[in-house]
Every structure is written in C-alpha cells, then in structure tokens.
Amino acid sequence: MGRRSKMTSIIKNTTIAVFILLATAMAADAASVRAVVDRNQATVGESIRLQVTIEGGDGEVDLSGLSDFKTISRGSTSSFQMINGRTSRQLIHSYALVSLAAGNLTIPAIPVTIDGKVHYTAPIHITVSKEPPAESGRRDVYVTADVSQAAPWIGQQIVYTFRLFNAVQIADAKFQAPPFDGFHAEEIEDRQSHRTVINGREFIITEVTFILVPVKTGTLTIAPAVLQVGLMQRSRRPRPFAGMDAFFGRGEMTTRVLQSDPVTVQVRDLPVRPPGMDFSGLVGHFDIKASLDQSDVKVGDSTTLSVTVSGSGNIMDCAPPAVPAPSEFKTYADNPEETVQKDASGYSGSKTFRTALVPVKAGQYRIAPIHLTYFDVAEGAYRTLSTPPSDIEVRPSATASTDIDVFRAVPDQPPSLKKQVEFTGRDILPLKTGLEALQTRRSMSPLIFGLLLGLPMIGFFVTRTALRMMQKDESPGRIMADRARQALKAAAAGDTTDTDFLSSLYRALVSAILGRQETMGTSLTWSEARARLTEIGWDSADAESAARLLETVESFNYSGGKLDRETRSDLLDRTRQVVRRLAR
C-alpha cells in the first residue's frame, strides 16, 4: 500500500512539472512584439513618438541600430488582463525619436529579447523633410550661431553668439556648448532676451554669448552647438497616443533637438616684428597715459608716477611698462590696479601701474616718455604709443644736515668704517664696583622661573596662530567658495528678478563644484557637473540629482516663463543644500 502511494505521488509531481514546462513554452511561443509611431512625416530636429509593445513577457529593447535618430527614453508602463481565467501582460516602452537628417529614413527592425529568445518588430519608414527657411517665419523654433570676426589675428578676441528663436512656449531647455577647440573661451553670464518680428510673426530671441581668443593659427572649425527643448503645441490632427487630449483639443509637449551650423574661422598669424621691437603682447586697440601727482618735491619726499593702459582686447595680459626714472631717484613699484569688463563686445577696461619715486639729490629732472607697442587689429600692424615726458623739480630738504646722499666708493681711498668714540651721557643707574655686588640674592621659585622661561614660546605660538587666522586664503577653492556664497546671498534677496535669481543659482552651483576641485571657471554643462561630482567621491545618484538641478536652473532661464514663489523657494533650498555639502 505504501509503495502504491509513493508511485502515485511521483506520477502526480511529474505531471505537474510537465504541465508547467508546456505552459511556459506556450507562453514563450505566444510572446509577441510590435512597434508603432505617431506619424510618418517630420522635419529635421522634430521628434516622433515611438512605442514598443511587448505581449506575454518581459523583454529588453535594443535601439542601437537607430543611427539616423537621436533616441530619448520616455519611460515604460505595464498592464495585466484576465479573460476567461487566462492572464496576459502588456509592457509598453515609450521613446522620442529626433531625426538628424532629411530624407527617406527607416526605423529598422528592432530586436527585443524575451526569455533568451530574440523577437523583431517590423521596419517603419519615415519621411523627413528640411525645415523652411528661417526668414519665412514658418518655423516654430530654430537656432543660429555666428562669430563677430571670421578672419581674426591670433590673440584677437572675437564674440561667438548662439541665438534661440522661439514663437511658441518652450520648456526643459538643455544647452550643450561646442568644445571650442583652438580657442580660449569664456561665457558671458548675462544672457540677453528680446523680441523681433519675422515675416509678420513674433519671436523671442535668447542669446548665449562667448568671448573667444584663438590660441593657434590656421583654419579652425567651431562644432555645432546643441539645444534640446520641449515645445508646447496644439495638435493639428488626432494622433494614436493623444488620448483625451486630442478629443478636447489640448496642447501637447514635443521634444526638439536643435543644432546650429558649424562655424569656420580662419586665424591669421601676426606679422614678423622688426628687430629690436619691444612688443607688449597686447592685441586689440589700446591707449596709454602717464601722470605725476607732484612735480615739485624735496629731497627724500616721494611722488607717484601713474601709468594707465586702457582699451579693448587682452588687457588682463598687460605687463608693467619700463619706467625710465633718472639714476638720482629710488623707485618702488606698487601692485597694479585692474578693471576689466566682459560684455557682448568682448573684454575691455584698464590697468594702472603706480611707482613711487624718491629723489636723493636736488636738481631739475625729466622722466623720459614711456612706450607701449601693441598690435592694432583695425590697422593690421604694430603700433607704438608714447607718453609725454614729465619734468620734476627737486629742492633741498628743510634739514640739509639730514639730506639723503648717494655715496660712491673711491678706488684709492676706501671709506673708513670706524667711528670715533664719544661721551653721550651717564648711566641712569651707577655701576657697582664693590664685592657686595656678588652677594647672593633671594632665589626665584621654580614655578615662576618656568613661567618666565615658557613665556617666549607661548608668545611665539600665539603670534603664529593669529597670523594664520589673519592671513587671507587666495586659493582657487577659497575664491570659488566665496563666489558661491555671494551668489546664494544674491539669490536669497527678495527683490531680484527671475533672470537674476536663476543666474545667481547657476553661478552658485558652478562655483561650488569647481571650487571643490580647486579650479577657476564660470560655466559647466550638466554632464560635466555630474562627472566632476563623481570624481570628488559623490555617489552616482547624488551626482545625477545635483547635475539635474543645474540643468533645471538652465531650463527655467531659457524658457523665459515666470517663476512662482514655491518654485523659487524649492530651487533656492536645493541649491543651498548642494553648496553646503560641497563646502564641507
């Protein structure tokens, strides 16, 4: 009886296992995939919605074969159904496809792996047409890029301007600047926006400006700048994925990837300098002035010679000019004073060099002209400027016996270093000459002796600590951290405009990230921010979150929409948390 029961159990278990295997095999055979798009016609840069539906299982979708499109994941959804006791599962993956070129394109058969078996969707044909000309006004959004000078000299500043034209509402703007190979590039933080009318249609123009200084000669190509934006548009016709929005005629958000044309720049080398020319290294347009604060002084008094170089170009590279002071003057140079502005026309400003002149002998003196040689980009030639000579009258000091003199050694009779011993007065206390001076005085206690012995050492450490506390840290990390704090303070001010608020948050985030790496700079893309945060030890999730915050701030700045109080408070709090963590 026991043996029969055991055999029955074995047969039952075997039957169940076979049934499960057959059911699994049937489910695998029943698995299917399909791909659909919301339309088969688009223009370059316009997005198409793609849905890959998997029936009867989980699968991995491989979009690596879509070389003609930029793919953006829009997430996935799943659903379960039970009909007549049978269950089925449907998994839908959504994507935005952005066409990169015009023509008759094909979405190839997309491989989907389900339980180790590869299934394929059917190919889909898409017709992509070129966008209408910009001057027609028929585009909803487009971008351009240009430079202020197509054939600059090496070292000459030029301005690169990226412009976004939008006639519809945009959101989630993500800008990727070109690498600017062969140039020193710096972005102007103040982004300008204005309105214009093109063929009867109003557009908002947002400008992103960079100052470029070529560092090598030859033909340089600036790669395209890329901008990804979301467009809010009203549906012109029902689409398979529009749902109730299509019925009620609501607007829909589409993704566009806009790309400017590459810009070619022909950089010329500077002409050969004549022999003996003292070239300052300045390229642009400059002027030089010199002035004395006093032209009538006494021996031992000082007068200050101020030399100011001003103009547009690489003014920050200006070195102190040579001061041709007479040999009867001692010179003491001060730190230069620099004022440099950045705007849509490039770098401009002035640099002032001050030198204290101390005469050591009375007489009439002339300071020769001070020369400055720079390369004039307008004339395409070197130009030398000179200041007028300056005359100084030096009169003897009021106390002639203490006038400064200049001693020169006589070869035959070197000056004697000995001094005659003179009686200058009596000591305050009389000298003790008797044996009573050797008498033992009262001994000092060990505690007092130890304190007196340790006082110099204590004073040394106290002074050293105070000097360290007073010493100003001018490292790049400290400078960028200060900038981040100042930007946060500016953002927290209640009377700031949305543009100033977003610009302050952007500066705070960028300064805090770069400062942590002891690096100076003014701009970062969200991908660069994520990479730098990962390098300093942040985990991938936190680095991604902080980088997305930077991206969000940039998107709001581009969209031109008005921020409500809650959004401002949320952005400020999140930025403050990131900056504080980076400052630890």
C-alpha positions in Angstrom: 0.0 0.0 0.0 2.9 2.3 0.9 4.6 1.6 -2.4 1.5 2.4 -4.4 1.1 5.7 -2.6 4.7 6.6 -3.3 4.3 5.8 -7.0 1.1 7.9 -7.2 2.9 10.9 -5.7 5.8 10.6 -8.2 3.4 10.4 -11.2 1.5 13.4 -9.9 4.6 15.6 -9.4 5.9 14.6 -12.8 2.6 15.5 -14.4 2.6 18.9 -12.8 6.2 19.7 -13.8 5.4 18.7 -17.4 2.3 20.9 -17.4 4.4 23.9 -16.1 7.0 23.4 -18.8 4.4 23.1 -21.5 2.6 26.2 -20.2 5.9 28.1 -20.1 6.8 27.0 -23.6 3.3 28.1 -24.8 3.7 31.5 -23.2 7.1 32.0 -24.8 5.7 31.0 -28.1 2.8 33.4 -27.5 5.1 36.3 -26.7 5.0 39.0 -29.4 6.4 42.5 -30.0 5.3 45.4 -32.2 6.4 49.0 -32.8 4.2 51.9 -33.8 4.9 55.7 -34.3 2.5 58.6 -34.0 3.3 59.8 -37.6 5.4 59.0 -40.6 6.4 62.6 -41.6 8.5 65.1 -39.7 11.0 67.9 -40.3 14.7 67.8 -39.3 15.0 68.1 -35.5 11.4 67.3 -34.8 10.5 64.4 -32.6 8.5 61.3 -33.4 6.9 59.2 -30.7 7.8 55.5 -30.8 6.1 52.8 -28.7 7.5 49.3 -28.5 4.8 46.9 -27.1 5.7 43.5 -25.6 2.9 40.9 -25.1 3.3 37.9 -22.9 6.6 38.6 -21.1 9.4 40.9 -20.1 11.9 42.0 -22.7 14.9 44.1 -23.4 14.7 46.6 -26.3 17.8 47.3 -28.3 17.7 50.6 -30.1 21.4 50.7 -31.1 20.5 50.3 -34.8 18.7 53.6 -35.0 21.6 55.5 -36.3 19.5 58.2 -38.1 17.8 59.3 -35.0 18.6 60.6 -31.5 16.6 58.4 -29.0 15.2 59.7 -25.7 13.6 57.3 -23.3 10.1 58.4 -22.1 9.7 55.5 -19.6 7.6 52.4 -19.7 4.1 51.2 -18.5 2.7 47.7 -17.9 -0.8 46.3 -17.5 -2.4 42.9 -16.7 -5.6 41.4 -18.1 -7.6 38.3 -17.1 -10.1 37.0 -19.6 -11.9 33.6 -19.1 -9.4 32.7 -16.4 -6.4 33.4 -18.6 -4.0 36.2 -17.7 -1.9 38.3 -20.1 0.6 41.1 -19.5 1.5 44.0 -21.7 4.6 46.1 -21.4 5.0 49.3 -23.4 8.3 51.2 -23.8 8.0 54.8 -25.0 10.6 56.8 -26.8 11.1 60.1 -28.6 13.0 59.9 -31.8 14.6 63.1 -33.2 15.6 63.0 -36.8 19.1 64.2 -37.5 19.0 64.5 -41.3 16.5 64.9 -44.1 15.5 62.1 -46.5 13.5 58.8 -46.6 14.6 57.2 -43.4 13.9 53.8 -41.9 13.4 52.6 -38.4 14.9 49.2 -38.8 13.5 46.0 -37.2 14.1 46.5 -33.5 15.4 43.4 -31.6 13.6 42.6 -28.3 15.0 39.8 -26.2 12.4 37.8 -24.2 13.5 34.9 -22.0 16.6 34.5 -24.1 14.8 34.5 -27.4 15.1 37.4 -29.8 12.0 38.8 -31.4 11.9 41.6 -34.1 9.4 44.4 -34.8 8.5 45.3 -38.4 10.5 48.1 -40.0 8.9 51.6 -40.2 9.5 54.1 -43.0 9.7 57.8 -42.1 9.9 60.8 -44.5 12.0 63.7 -43.0 11.9 67.0 -44.8 14.1 70.0 -44.4 12.9 72.9 -42.3 11.6 76.0 -44.2 14.0 79.0 -44.4 14.3 81.0 -41.2 13.3 84.2 -42.9 10.0 82.7 -43.9 8.8 82.8 -40.3 7.1 79.4 -40.6 9.4 77.7 -38.1 8.2 77.5 -34.5 11.7 77.3 -33.1 15.2 77.3 -34.6 18.8 78.3 -33.6 21.7 80.1 -35.3 25.3 80.7 -34.4 27.9 83.2 -35.7 31.1 85.0 -34.9 31.9 88.7 -34.9 35.0 88.2 -37.0 35.6 85.3 -39.4 39.3 86.0 -40.0 40.9 87.2 -36.7 44.5 87.5 -35.8 45.9 85.1 -33.2 45.3 86.6 -29.8 42.4 88.8 -31.1 39.2 88.4 -29.2 36.0 87.6 -31.2 32.5 87.0 -30.0 30.5 83.8 -30.6 26.8 84.2 -30.3 24.2 81.3 -30.2 20.7 82.5 -30.7 17.4 80.7 -30.0 14.3 81.9 -31.9 11.0 80.6 -30.5 7.5 81.6 -31.4 5.8 79.0 -29.1 6.2 78.2 -25.5 9.2 76.1 -24.6 10.4 74.2 -21.5 13.2 71.9 -20.3 15.8 73.6 -22.4 19.2 71.8 -22.3 22.1 73.6 -23.9 25.4 72.0 -24.9 28.1 74.4 -25.9 30.7 73.5 -28.5 34.1 72.4 -27.2 35.8 75.5 -28.9 38.9 73.6 -29.8 41.8 76.0 -30.6 40.2 78.8 -28.5 40.3 80.2 -25.0 36.5 80.5 -24.3 34.6 82.3 -21.6 30.8 82.6 -21.4 29.2 85.9 -20.6 26.9 85.1 -17.8 24.3 87.7 -18.6 22.1 86.1 -21.3 20.1 88.6 -23.3 16.5 88.2 -24.5 14.4 90.4 -26.8 11.6 90.2 -29.3 11.5 90.6 -33.0 9.0 90.1 -35.9 9.9 87.9 -38.8 7.6 87.9 -41.8 4.7 89.1 -39.6 5.4 86.5 -36.8 6.7 87.5 -33.4 9.7 85.6 -32.0 11.5 85.6 -28.7 15.3 85.6 -29.2 17.6 84.4 -26.4 21.3 84.9 -26.9 24.1 82.9 -25.3 27.5 84.7 -25.9 31.1 83.5 -25.5 34.3 85.5 -25.8 36.8 83.5 -27.8 40.5 84.2 -28.1 42.3 82.0 -30.7 45.5 80.4 -29.4 46.7 78.8 -32.7 46.7 79.8 -36.3 45.1 78.1 -39.3 41.5 77.1 -40.2 39.6 76.3 -37.0 36.1 74.9 -37.1 33.7 75.5 -34.2 31.5 72.4 -33.9 27.7 72.8 -33.8 26.0 73.8 -30.5 23.1 71.6 -29.5 19.9 72.6 -27.7 17.2 70.2 -26.7 13.8 71.8 -25.9 10.3 70.8 -25.2 7.6 72.6 -27.4 4.1 73.1 -26.3 1.9 72.9 -29.4 -1.7 72.4 -30.2 -2.4 69.2 -32.1 -3.3 69.7 -35.7 -4.7 66.2 -36.2 -5.5 63.3 -33.9 -2.6 61.0 -33.0 -2.8 57.4 -31.8 -1.1 58.4 -28.4 -3.0 61.6 -27.8 -5.9 60.1 -25.8 -8.4 62.5 -24.3 -6.1 65.5 -25.0 -6.9 65.1 -28.7 -10.6 65.0 -28.1 -10.6 68.2 -26.1 -8.1 69.9 -28.4 -5.4 70.4 -25.7 -1.8 71.2 -26.4 0.9 68.6 -26.4 4.6 68.6 -25.5 7.0 67.5 -28.2 10.8 67.3 -28.0 13.0 69.0 -30.5 16.8 68.8 -30.7 18.2 71.9 -32.4 21.7 72.1 -33.8 23.4 75.1 -35.2 25.6 75.0 -38.2 29.4 74.7 -37.7 31.3 77.9 -37.9 34.7 78.2 -39.7 37.3 80.7 -38.5 40.5 81.5 -40.4 43.1 82.6 -37.8 46.0 84.7 -39.1 49.4 84.9 -37.6 50.8 88.3 -36.5 53.4 89.9 -38.9 57.1 89.5 -38.3 58.3 92.0 -35.7 61.1 94.4 -36.7 64.4 93.8 -34.9 64.6 95.5 -31.5 60.9 96.0 -31.1 59.7 95.6 -27.5 56.2 94.0 -28.2 53.9 94.1 -25.2 51.8 91.1 -26.3 48.6 93.1 -26.4 46.3 92.6 -29.4 43.4 94.9 -29.9 43.1 98.7 -29.5 44.8 100.4 -26.6 45.9 103.8 -25.2 48.5 104.8 -22.6 48.6 107.8 -20.2 51.1 108.8 -17.5 50.8 111.4 -14.8 52.7 112.6 -11.7 50.8 113.5 -8.6 53.6 116.1 -7.7 56.1 117.7 -9.9 57.7 119.8 -7.2 59.2 117.8 -4.3 62.0 118.0 -1.8 64.9 115.5 -1.4 63.6 112.4 0.4 59.9 113.1 -0.3 58.0 110.9 -2.8 55.9 111.5 -5.8 53.8 108.8 -7.6 54.0 108.1 -11.3 50.8 106.5 -12.5 50.8 104.8 -15.9 47.3 103.7 -17.2 46.8 101.3 -20.2 43.2 101.1 -21.4 41.3 99.7 -24.3 39.7 96.6 -25.7 41.4 93.3 -26.1 43.5 91.2 -23.8 44.0 94.0 -21.3 44.5 91.5 -18.5 47.7 90.3 -20.1 49.3 93.8 -19.9 52.7 93.7 -18.1 54.2 96.7 -16.1 55.9 99.1 -18.6 59.5 100.1 -18.0 59.8 103.3 -16.1 62.9 105.4 -17.3 63.5 107.1 -13.9 66.8 109.1 -13.5 69.5 107.4 -11.5 69.1 110.0 -8.8 65.7 108.5 -7.9 64.8 105.4 -6.0 61.7 103.6 -7.3 59.2 101.5 -5.5 56.5 99.7 -7.6 53.0 99.1 -6.3 50.6 96.3 -7.2 48.7 97.1 -10.4 45.0 98.0 -10.3 42.9 96.2 -12.9 39.4 96.9 -14.0 38.1 94.5 -16.7 34.6 94.3 -18.1 33.0 91.4 -20.1 30.1 92.1 -22.4 28.8 91.3 -25.9 31.7 93.2 -27.4 34.4 91.3 -25.6 37.0 92.3 -22.9 37.6 96.0 -22.2 38.9 98.0 -19.3 42.1 99.5 -17.9 45.2 98.6 -15.9 47.0 101.2 -13.8 50.6 100.8 -12.6 51.9 103.1 -9.8 55.5 103.7 -9.0 56.7 105.8 -6.0 59.7 108.0 -7.0 62.0 109.2 -4.2 64.7 111.7 -5.2 68.0 111.6 -3.4 69.5 114.7 -4.9 68.3 118.2 -5.6 68.0 119.4 -9.2 65.9 119.6 -12.4 64.9 116.2 -13.8 62.9 114.8 -16.7 61.3 111.4 -16.9 61.6 110.2 -20.4 58.5 109.1 -22.4 57.1 105.6 -21.6 56.5 103.4 -24.7 53.8 100.8 -25.4 53.9 98.6 -28.5 50.8 96.6 -29.3 49.2 95.0 -32.4 46.3 97.1 -33.8 43.7 94.7 -35.2 42.0 97.5 -37.1 45.2 98.6 -38.9 46.7 95.1 -39.1 50.0 96.4 -37.9 52.1 97.1 -34.8 51.7 100.4 -33.2 53.9 102.2 -30.7 52.4 104.7 -28.3 54.4 107.1 -26.1 53.5 109.3 -23.2 54.8 112.9 -22.9 57.9 113.5 -20.8 57.4 114.6 -17.2 59.5 117.3 -15.5 60.3 117.2 -11.8 61.9 119.9 -9.7 63.7 118.6 -6.6 64.6 121.1 -4.0 66.8 120.6 -1.0 65.1 119.4 2.1 64.5 121.7 5.1 67.1 120.0 7.2 70.2 119.9 5.0 72.3 118.0 7.5 70.0 115.0 7.2 69.5 115.1 3.4 69.9 111.8 1.7 73.2 111.4 0.0 74.4 108.9 -2.5 77.9 107.6 -1.6 80.2 106.2 -4.2 83.4 104.4 -3.3 86.7 106.0 -4.3 89.2 103.3 -5.5 92.3 104.9 -4.0 90.7 105.8 -0.6 88.0 103.4 0.6 85.8 104.9 3.2 86.7 104.0 6.8 84.1 102.1 8.7 85.4 103.2 12.1 83.6 105.7 14.3 85.1 108.0 17.0 84.0 107.1 20.5 82.1 109.9 22.0 80.8 110.6 25.5 77.0 110.6 25.3 76.0 110.9 29.0 75.9 109.0 32.2 74.1 105.8 33.0 70.8 106.1 34.8 72.0 103.7 37.5 75.5 103.8 39.0 77.9 101.0 38.2 78.7 98.8 41.3 82.3 98.1 41.6 82.5 96.6 45.2 82.4 93.0 46.3 78.8 93.5 47.6 77.7 93.2 44.0 78.5 89.5 44.2 76.2 88.8 47.2 73.5 86.1 46.7 70.0 87.5 46.3 66.8 85.7 47.2 66.3 82.7 44.9 63.4 82.5 42.4 60.7 79.8 42.8 60.8 77.0 40.2 57.1 77.9 39.1 57.9 81.5 38.4 61.2 80.5 36.7 59.3 78.0 34.5 56.7 80.6 33.6 59.3 83.1 32.6 61.1 80.5 30.6 58.0 79.5 28.7 56.7 83.0 28.0 58.7 83.4 24.8 57.5 80.1 23.4 53.9 80.8 24.3 54.1 84.3 22.7 55.6 82.7 19.6 52.7 80.2 19.2 50.1 82.8 19.9 51.6 85.2 17.3 51.8 82.4 14.8 48.2 81.3 15.3 47.0 84.9 15.0 48.9 85.4 11.8 47.5 82.3 10.3 43.9 83.4 11.2 44.5 86.8 9.8 46.1 85.6 6.6 43.7 85.6 3.6 43.4 82.4 1.7 43.5 83.2 -2.0 43.5 79.7 -3.3 41.1 78.9 -6.2 39.0 76.8 -3.9 38.5 79.6 -1.4 37.8 82.2 -4.2 35.2 80.0 -5.8 33.6 79.1 -2.4 33.3 82.9 -1.7 31.7 83.4 -5.1 29.2 80.6 -4.4 28.2 82.2 -1.1 27.8 85.6 -2.6 25.7 84.2 -5.4 23.5 82.4 -2.9 23.1 85.6 -0.9 22.1 87.5 -4.1 19.6 84.8 -5.0 18.1 85.0 -1.5 17.4 88.7 -1.8 13.6 89.1 -2.2 13.7 91.9 -4.8 15.6 90.0 -7.6 14.1 89.4 -11.0 13.6 85.8 -12.2 16.6 86.2 -14.6 18.9 87.5 -11.8 17.6 84.8 -9.5 18.3 82.0 -11.9 21.7 83.4 -12.9 22.7 83.6 -9.2 21.7 80.0 -8.6 23.7 78.9 -11.7 26.8 80.8 -10.5 26.5 79.3 -7.0 26.3 75.7 -8.3 29.1 76.1 -10.8 31.4 78.0 -8.3 30.8 75.4 -5.6 31.5 72.4 -7.9 34.7 73.9 -9.5 35.9 75.3 -6.1 35.8 71.8 -4.6 38.3 70.8 -7.3 40.4 73.9 -6.8 39.6 75.1 -10.3 38.6 78.5 -11.6 35.8 78.9 -14.1 32.3 80.3 -14.9 30.3 77.6 -16.7 29.5 73.9 -16.7 27.2 71.7 -18.6 25.1 69.2 -16.6 27.1 66.3 -17.9 30.4 68.0 -16.8 28.9 68.7 -13.4 27.9 65.1 -13.0 31.4 63.9 -14.0 33.1 66.3 -11.6 30.9 65.4 -8.7 31.6 61.7 -9.3 35.3 62.5 -9.4 35.2 64.0 -5.9 33.5 61.0 -4.4 29.8 61.6 -4.7 27.7 58.5 -5.5 26.1 58.4 -8.9 22.6 59.1 -7.6 23.6 62.3 -5.7 25.8 63.5 -8.6 22.9 62.9 -11.0 20.5 64.8 -8.8 22.8 67.8 -8.4 23.6 67.9 -12.1 19.9 67.7 -12.9 19.3 70.7 -10.6 21.9 72.7 -12.6 20.1 71.6 -15.8 16.7 72.6 -14.3 18.0 76.1 -13.5 19.3 76.5 -17.0 16.0 75.3 -18.5 14.0 77.8 -16.5 16.4 80.5 -17.6 15.9 79.6 -21.3 12.1 79.1 -21.1 11.5 82.8 -20.2 8.5 81.8 -18.0 7.6 83.5 -14.7 8.6 81.6 -11.5 6.1 81.4 -8.7 7.0 81.7 -5.1 7.0 77.9 -4.4 9.3 77.2 -7.4 11.8 79.9 -6.3 11.8 78.6 -2.8 12.3 75.0 -3.9 15.2 75.9 -6.3 16.9 78.0 -3.6 16.6 75.3 -0.9 18.0 72.6 -3.2 20.9 74.8 -4.4 21.7 75.8 -0.8 21.9 72.1 0.2 24.3 71.3 -2.7 26.5 74.3 -2.0 26.7 73.5 1.8 27.6 69.9 1.1 30.3 70.9 -1.3 31.7 73.4 1.3 32.3 70.7 3.9 
